[in-house]
Amino acid sequence: MSKKLQVLFFIFILCCSFIVHPFSTLAQEMPQEEAGLAELPIDNTEFPVLYLNDPLLHGEAVWMLQARLKELGYDLTVNGIYSPETCTMVRLFNNAEGLKDSTVVTRATWEKLMNYSATEPYLSVFGDKPQGSQGRLLIVIDIATRKLTLYEDDKVIKEYPVAVGKSKTPSPLGEWKIIHKSLNWGNGFGTRWMGLNVPWGIYGIHGTNKPGSIGSFASHGCIRMLNKQVEELYPLVSVGTRVRIVEDGQIFPKNFTPQNFRKKASGQKVVYVQSRLKELGFEFDHADGRFGNMTELAVKYFQAWHCLPVTGELNDETYRAMGMIE
C-alpha cells in the first residue's frame, strides 16, 4: 500500500471512530478527578456525577434530574436517560447558576437544583405552620417499624406505612427539615416529592410506582409512600417542617465505628455524635450531620467538663467519655 493510501485509510478509520462514538467530545468534559466515579450506580442518592457516556447513563437519578429541570422551565423529555438533549439543558442550568460551563452534573449542580443550602437558617423547632394548622408539626419516621407519624404539637395526626432504605443504601438517621416540594415527578417518585436537607445526598419523602414495596427495606435511602397517602400528607406540611428519622426511636446505630473528625465535617457519623451530645445535655442545635460552630462548641464543653484536652475534635478518648465506645 502506498504512503498516500495509508494516510487516507488512517483518516477513514478516524472518521468511523467518531461516527461510532458521537459523544466522545462531550464526554471528555468530565474532569479527571471525576472520572473515577464513572462506575457509580446512577440510582445512587449521594450526589452522583452524571455525564454523557456511551452507552448512555440511565436510572432514577437521571429521572430526578430531568424532572427537576423540567419543573424549573427547561424544555426536555423526562425519560431517565442522560441524552445529548439533557446535556444541553444541564449546560444551560450550570451557566444560569454561575457554575462551571459543563454538561457534567456535579455535587454543586445537585445542590443548586434541589434548592439545598447548608447555611439556610432553621425556621423553627418543628417547622412552619401550614395554612389551617393550629400547632407546630413534626414528622417522625422509624425505620425499624417502617412507619411515618405526623404530629401536631404532641398529638398524633396521621400514621402511614412506608418503605425505607436497603441495608446497602440506608435511610439517613437524623433531624432534618423539608426544603423542597414537587408534584408528579412520576416513575419511581410517584405523584409527590418532599426533599430533605441531608448534607451528603439527595433524600426525600415521595410516592412510588411499586406499591408492593411499602412496609419493607427497599429504597435507595428515600422514604416511599403509597401515592394516595403521600397526596394526603403533602398539603398538611410545608417547607420547613421538621422530619426526624430514627431507628427504634433512637438516632444511633447498633454498631458504631469511631472516626476522628473536626469542624466542617459532615455525614451520618456526625449525626450520631450530635445525637449523643444532646442525650448528655451538651448539644445546642439539631442532629443534622453538619459539624458547625454549635457542634464544635458542644464538643469543647463536653471535653472541658470531663477534664479532657479541649480541642473541639472527636477522638477515641472523647468517644469513650461519651460512652460511644468501650
C-alpha positions in Angstrom: 0.0 0.0 0.0 1.4 3.4 -1.0 2.0 6.1 1.7 -0.8 8.2 0.3 -3.3 5.3 0.6 -2.1 4.6 4.1 -2.8 8.2 5.1 -6.3 8.1 3.5 -7.0 4.8 5.3 -5.9 6.3 8.6 -8.3 9.3 8.1 -11.1 6.9 7.2 -10.6 5.0 10.4 -10.7 8.2 12.5 -13.9 9.3 10.8 -15.5 5.9 11.5 -14.4 6.1 15.2 -16.2 9.5 15.5 -19.3 8.2 14.0 -19.4 5.1 16.2 -18.7 7.3 19.3 -20.5 10.6 18.6 -20.5 11.6 22.2 -16.8 11.4 22.7 -16.0 15.1 22.6 -18.7 15.9 25.2 -17.7 13.0 27.4 -14.2 14.4 27.5 -15.6 17.3 29.5 -15.7 15.1 32.6 -12.9 16.3 34.9 -10.1 13.9 35.6 -10.9 13.8 39.3 -14.5 12.7 38.5 -13.5 10.0 36.0 -13.1 7.5 38.9 -16.8 7.9 39.7 -17.9 6.6 36.3 -18.8 3.2 37.8 -21.1 4.7 40.5 -24.7 3.3 40.2 -26.8 6.1 38.8 -29.6 5.3 41.2 -27.2 6.4 43.9 -28.5 9.2 46.1 -25.1 10.6 47.3 -24.9 13.4 44.7 -24.0 11.1 41.8 -21.8 12.6 39.0 -23.7 12.4 35.7 -22.2 12.9 32.3 -22.7 12.0 28.6 -21.5 8.5 28.1 -21.6 5.7 25.5 -23.7 3.7 26.4 -26.0 6.4 27.8 -26.4 6.6 31.5 -29.9 6.0 32.8 -31.8 5.4 36.1 -33.7 7.2 38.9 -31.0 9.8 39.5 -31.3 10.9 35.9 -35.1 10.9 36.1 -34.9 13.1 39.2 -32.5 15.5 37.4 -34.8 15.8 34.3 -38.0 16.1 36.4 -36.5 19.0 38.4 -35.1 20.7 35.3 -38.5 20.5 33.6 -40.2 21.8 36.7 -37.8 24.8 36.6 -38.9 25.5 33.0 -36.2 23.7 30.9 -37.6 22.1 27.8 -36.6 18.4 27.8 -38.1 14.9 27.8 -38.2 13.2 31.2 -37.3 9.6 30.4 -34.5 8.7 32.8 -31.8 8.7 30.0 -28.8 11.1 30.1 -29.1 12.1 26.5 -27.4 14.9 24.5 -30.7 16.8 24.9 -30.3 16.5 28.7 -26.7 17.6 28.4 -27.7 20.8 26.7 -30.2 21.6 29.5 -27.6 20.9 32.1 -25.2 23.2 30.5 -27.8 26.0 30.4 -28.6 25.4 34.0 -25.0 25.4 35.1 -24.4 28.6 33.2 -27.5 30.2 34.7 -26.4 29.4 38.2 -22.9 30.6 37.8 -21.4 27.1 37.8 -18.7 25.7 35.5 -19.7 25.7 31.9 -20.2 22.0 31.6 -22.6 19.2 30.7 -21.5 17.3 33.8 -23.8 17.2 36.8 -21.6 17.6 39.9 -22.5 18.0 43.6 -22.7 21.8 43.1 -25.3 21.2 40.3 -27.3 19.0 42.6 -27.2 21.4 45.5 -28.4 24.3 43.3 -31.0 22.1 41.6 -32.6 20.7 44.7 -32.6 24.1 46.5 -30.2 22.9 49.1 -28.3 25.3 51.3 -26.1 24.2 54.2 -26.3 27.7 55.7 -30.0 28.2 55.4 -31.4 29.2 58.8 -33.9 26.9 60.5 -37.5 28.2 60.6 -38.5 26.8 64.0 -38.1 23.8 66.2 -40.7 21.8 64.4 -41.2 23.8 61.3 -43.6 26.3 59.7 -47.3 26.2 60.3 -49.1 25.3 57.1 -52.3 27.2 56.3 -55.0 25.9 58.6 -52.7 24.2 61.0 -53.2 25.1 64.7 -49.8 23.9 66.0 -46.3 23.1 65.1 -45.8 20.0 63.0 -43.2 17.2 63.3 -42.8 14.1 61.1 -41.2 11.0 62.8 -40.1 8.1 60.6 -39.0 4.9 62.4 -37.1 2.7 60.0 -37.4 -0.3 62.4 -41.2 -0.3 62.2 -41.3 1.3 58.7 -43.9 3.8 59.9 -44.3 7.6 59.4 -46.1 9.5 62.0 -47.3 13.1 61.7 -47.6 15.1 65.0 -49.2 18.4 65.6 -47.5 19.6 68.8 -47.6 16.3 70.8 -50.7 14.8 69.2 -50.7 12.1 66.5 -52.5 13.4 63.4 -51.6 10.7 60.8 -49.8 7.4 60.6 -48.7 5.7 57.4 -46.7 2.6 56.4 -43.6 3.4 54.4 -40.7 1.7 52.6 -37.2 2.7 53.8 -33.6 2.2 52.6 -32.0 -1.2 52.0 -29.0 -2.2 54.2 -26.6 -1.1 51.5 -28.4 2.2 51.0 -29.9 3.1 54.4 -32.2 6.0 55.1 -30.3 8.8 56.9 -31.0 8.9 60.6 -31.1 12.5 62.0 -33.2 15.6 62.4 -34.0 17.2 59.1 -36.5 19.6 57.5 -38.4 19.7 54.3 -36.7 22.1 51.9 -38.4 21.4 48.6 -41.8 20.2 47.4 -42.8 19.0 43.9 -45.7 17.4 42.1 -45.9 14.5 39.7 -42.3 13.6 39.0 -43.6 10.1 38.0 -41.6 6.9 37.6 -40.2 5.8 41.0 -41.1 9.1 42.7 -44.8 8.8 42.3 -47.1 11.8 42.5 -45.4 13.9 45.2 -41.9 14.7 46.4 -40.7 16.4 49.6 -37.0 16.8 49.7 -34.9 16.8 52.9 -31.8 18.9 53.8 -29.4 15.9 54.2 -25.9 17.3 53.6 -24.4 14.2 51.9 -27.0 13.3 49.3 -30.5 13.6 47.8 -33.2 12.2 50.1 -36.9 12.8 50.3 -40.4 11.5 51.1 -42.2 10.5 47.9 -44.7 8.3 46.3 -43.9 5.2 44.3 -44.8 3.1 41.3 -44.0 0.0 43.4 -46.8 -0.1 46.0 -45.8 -3.7 46.9 -42.6 -2.4 48.4 -44.3 -0.4 51.1 -43.5 -1.8 54.6 -40.1 -3.1 53.5 -36.5 -2.2 53.2 -36.5 -1.4 49.5 -35.3 2.1 48.6 -32.0 3.8 47.8 -32.4 5.7 51.1 -35.6 7.8 50.4 -38.9 7.3 52.2 -41.5 5.7 49.9 -45.3 6.1 50.5 -48.3 4.9 48.6 -49.3 7.7 46.2 -52.8 8.1 47.7 -51.2 8.6 51.2 -48.4 10.9 50.1 -51.1 13.0 48.4 -52.9 13.2 51.7 -49.7 14.2 53.6 -48.4 16.7 51.1 -50.8 19.6 51.8 -50.6 19.1 55.5 -46.9 20.0 55.7 -44.9 22.9 54.4 -41.3 23.7 53.5 -39.6 24.0 56.9 -41.5 21.2 58.6 -39.2 19.1 60.8 -38.5 15.4 60.0 -36.9 13.0 62.5 -35.7 9.7 61.1 -34.9 7.2 63.9 -34.3 3.5 64.4 -36.3 2.0 67.3 -36.9 5.6 68.5 -33.1 6.4 68.6 -30.7 8.3 66.3 -27.8 5.9 67.0 -26.7 2.7 65.2 -26.5 -0.7 66.9 -22.8 -0.9 65.8 -20.7 2.2 65.8 -17.1 2.5 64.4 -15.4 5.7 65.7 -13.8 8.2 63.3 -11.7 11.2 64.1 -13.1 14.4 62.6 -13.4 18.1 63.3 -15.4 21.2 62.4 -16.7 21.4 58.7 -17.1 17.6 58.6 -20.4 16.2 57.6 -22.0 12.8 57.4 -24.1 10.1 59.2 -21.4 9.7 62.0 -21.7 13.5 62.8 -25.4 12.9 63.3 -24.6 10.1 65.8 -22.2 12.4 67.8 -24.7 15.3 67.8 -27.5 12.9 69.0 -25.3 11.5 71.8 -24.3 15.0 72.9 -27.9 16.0 73.1 -28.7 13.0 75.2 -25.9 14.1 77.5 -27.1 17.7 77.6 -24.3 19.2 75.6 -25.7 19.8 72.1 -27.4 23.2 71.4 -28.5 22.5 67.8 -30.2 19.8 65.7 -28.6 16.5 64.8 -28.3 17.4 61.2 -25.0 15.9 60.2 -23.2 19.3 59.9 -20.2 19.8 62.2 -20.5 23.5 62.6 -19.8 26.1 65.3 -22.5 24.9 67.7 -21.4 21.3 67.5 -17.8 22.3 68.0 -18.8 24.4 71.0 -20.7 21.4 72.4 -17.7 19.1 72.0 -15.4 21.6 73.7 -17.8 22.0 76.7 -18.1 18.2 77.0 -14.3 17.9 76.9 -13.8 20.6 79.5 -16.4 19.1 81.7 -14.6 15.7 81.6 -11.1 17.1 82.0 -10.1 16.2 78.5 -7.9 18.3 76.2 -10.3 21.0 74.8 -9.7 20.6 71.1 -13.3 20.6 69.7 -12.2 17.5 67.7 -13.6 13.9 68.0 -11.1 11.2 69.0 -11.2 7.9 70.8 -10.7 9.5 74.2 -13.7 11.7 73.7 -15.8 8.9 72.2 -15.0 6.8 75.3 -16.0 9.5 77.7 -19.3 9.9 75.8 -20.0 6.2 76.1 -20.0 5.6 72.4 -17.1 3.1 72.5 -15.6 1.0 75.3 
